[in-house]
């Protein structure tokens, strides 16, 4: 009788430990999954900050370079397209991130063309409002880079956790899936050509 109690006690203790470990693993995965979603929200927030700066920048440049209408239109269209694109953090896929990144890249390219125009207008470059907007835009671009890196770091931590044994068992049971990363844009490995 005593051996049966010890055996039953050992089985109950093992099951209890297994349940505690499973709950702890699940809660840890939920926390990490939420961290990935929060990081994605921070990335979107910085892109929105950039989008919010664009109208002021365009209007400031317009006052000095009214004949550059096609460039202004390209910036406005790229901004419009990028701000219409939203991705739910729970449904991130590599394809959706690539499409989002492409739309944001088009905004960046249009902004580069807009800022290149300013070289022909020294009075614009000296304008205090333009200088402040340009500084805010540069700061925002840096923030975007930082938030993208943080997103990738958070996704990597989560992806590593769901693939490691024995947590991968809990992750598989509850449907936790690998989160995609931001990747370098196509052609980013090539240095730009500079012609004088």
JOKAJO-V346720 format. One record per residue. N is the residue number from 1. D_LAST is the distance of its C-alpha to the last C-alpha in whole Angstrom. Layout:
n=N d_last=D_LAST
n=N d_last=D_LAST
This chain:
n=1 d_last=94
n=2 d_last=92
n=3 d_last=90
n=4 d_last=89
n=5 d_last=88
n=6 d_last=86
n=7 d_last=84
n=8 d_last=84
n=9 d_last=82
n=10 d_last=80
n=11 d_last=79
n=12 d_last=79
n=13 d_last=77
n=14 d_last=74
n=15 d_last=74
n=16 d_last=73
n=17 d_last=70
n=18 d_last=69
n=19 d_last=69
n=20 d_last=68
n=21 d_last=65
n=22 d_last=64
n=23 d_last=64
n=24 d_last=62
n=25 d_last=59
n=26 d_last=59
n=27 d_last=58
n=28 d_last=56
n=29 d_last=54
n=30 d_last=54
n=31 d_last=53
n=32 d_last=50
n=33 d_last=49
n=34 d_last=49
n=35 d_last=47
n=36 d_last=44
n=37 d_last=45
n=38 d_last=45
n=39 d_last=41
n=40 d_last=40
n=41 d_last=41
n=42 d_last=39
n=43 d_last=36
n=44 d_last=37
n=45 d_last=38
n=46 d_last=34
n=47 d_last=33
n=48 d_last=35
n=49 d_last=34
n=50 d_last=30
n=51 d_last=32
n=52 d_last=34
n=53 d_last=31
n=54 d_last=29
n=55 d_last=31
n=56 d_last=31
n=57 d_last=27
n=58 d_last=27
n=59 d_last=30
n=60 d_last=28
n=61 d_last=25
n=62 d_last=27
n=63 d_last=28
n=64 d_last=25
n=65 d_last=23
n=66 d_last=26
n=67 d_last=24
n=68 d_last=22
n=69 d_last=26
n=70 d_last=24
n=71 d_last=22
n=72 d_last=25
n=73 d_last=27
n=74 d_last=25
n=75 d_last=26
n=76 d_last=29
n=77 d_last=30
n=78 d_last=28
n=79 d_last=30
n=80 d_last=34
n=81 d_last=33
n=82 d_last=33
n=83 d_last=35
n=84 d_last=38
n=85 d_last=38
n=86 d_last=40
n=87 d_last=41
n=88 d_last=45
n=89 d_last=44
n=90 d_last=47
n=91 d_last=46
n=92 d_last=43
n=93 d_last=42
n=94 d_last=38
n=95 d_last=38
n=96 d_last=38
n=97 d_last=36
n=98 d_last=33
n=99 d_last=34
n=100 d_last=34
n=101 d_last=31
n=102 d_last=29
n=103 d_last=30
n=104 d_last=29
n=105 d_last=25
n=106 d_last=25
n=107 d_last=26
n=108 d_last=23
n=109 d_last=20
n=110 d_last=22
n=111 d_last=21
n=112 d_last=18
n=113 d_last=17
n=114 d_last=20
n=115 d_last=18
n=116 d_last=15
n=117 d_last=16
n=118 d_last=18
n=119 d_last=15
n=120 d_last=16
n=121 d_last=19
n=122 d_last=20
n=123 d_last=24
n=124 d_last=23
n=125 d_last=21
n=126 d_last=24
n=127 d_last=27
n=128 d_last=29
n=129 d_last=30
n=130 d_last=26
n=131 d_last=26
n=132 d_last=29
n=133 d_last=28
n=134 d_last=25
n=135 d_last=26
n=136 d_last=29
n=137 d_last=27
n=138 d_last=25
n=139 d_last=28
n=140 d_last=29
n=141 d_last=27
n=142 d_last=28
n=143 d_last=31
n=144 d_last=31
n=145 d_last=29
n=146 d_last=33
n=147 d_last=35
n=148 d_last=34
n=149 d_last=34
n=150 d_last=38
n=151 d_last=38
n=152 d_last=38
n=153 d_last=40
n=154 d_last=42
n=155 d_last=42
n=156 d_last=42
n=157 d_last=45
n=158 d_last=47
n=159 d_last=46
n=160 d_last=48
n=161 d_last=51
n=162 d_last=52
n=163 d_last=51
n=164 d_last=53
n=165 d_last=57
n=166 d_last=59
n=167 d_last=57
n=168 d_last=56
n=169 d_last=60
n=170 d_last=60
n=171 d_last=56
n=172 d_last=57
n=173 d_last=60
n=174 d_last=59
n=175 d_last=56
n=176 d_last=53
n=177 d_last=50
n=178 d_last=47
n=179 d_last=44
n=180 d_last=40
n=181 d_last=37
n=182 d_last=34
n=183 d_last=31
n=184 d_last=28
n=185 d_last=26
n=186 d_last=25
n=187 d_last=22
n=188 d_last=22
n=189 d_last=22
n=190 d_last=19
n=191 d_last=16
n=192 d_last=13
n=193 d_last=10
n=194 d_last=7
n=195 d_last=4
n=196 d_last=0
